Amino acid sequence: MPAPELRPDERALLDSLLRERGRDPGSFRIALQADGLVRLSGPRGTAFYPRDTWPTRFARHLDKAFFDAAVRPLPVRQPDTAPAAPF
């Protein structure tokens, strides 16, 4: 029995969702599993969605930055220890 496949319009929808939200479609992978779930993998994780609702759920997760690469926090600036110059 052949593995289930996504329709071309589903792949196009994924690309559209990613581009609309400023993401690179090449950094995400989508696949339909044998159990019927859609598996989506991005730079920072993988999620599984029911086939009939994956677009709205995935879009919500994109908007919440669940798949974005972790951002390193900026270093905390240390206060100057030298005395202030007189005016």
LINKA-V966491 format. One record per residue. N is the residue number from 1. PHI is phi in whole degrees, 0 to 359 (NA if undefined). BURIAL is + if it has 24 or more other ideal C-beta (glycine too) atoms within 12 Angstrom, else -. Layout:
<<N	PHI	BURIAL> <N	PHI	BURIAL>>
This chain:
<<1	NA	-> <2	290	-> <3	293	-> <4	295	-> <5	231	-> <6	281	+> <7	285	-> <8	303	-> <9	292	-> <10	290	+> <11	294	-> <12	296	-> <13	297	-> <14	301	+> <15	302	-> <16	296	-> <17	302	+> <18	290	+> <19	296	-> <20	300	-> <21	255	+> <22	74	-> <23	257	+> <24	274	-> <25	302	-> <26	290	-> <27	266	-> <28	239	+> <29	235	-> <30	231	+> <31	208	+> <32	260	+> <33	276	-> <34	299	-> <35	278	-> <36	93	-> <37	278	-> <38	268	+> <39	256	+> <40	241	+> <41	240	-> <42	230	+> <43	301	-> <44	224	-> <45	136	-> <46	226	-> <47	225	+> <48	238	-> <49	227	+> <50	298	-> <51	301	+> <52	285	-> <53	235	-> <54	300	+> <55	299	+> <56	289	-> <57	292	-> <58	296	+> <59	300	+> <60	298	-> <61	292	+> <62	298	+> <63	297	-> <64	268	-> <65	65	-> <66	297	-> <67	259	+> <68	289	-> <69	297	-> <70	297	-> <71	254	-> <72	287	-> <73	292	-> <74	291	-> <75	294	-> <76	281	-> <77	283	-> <78	276	-> <79	293	-> <80	295	-> <81	260	-> <82	284	-> <83	295	-> <84	292	-> <85	287	-> <86	289	-> <87	266	->>
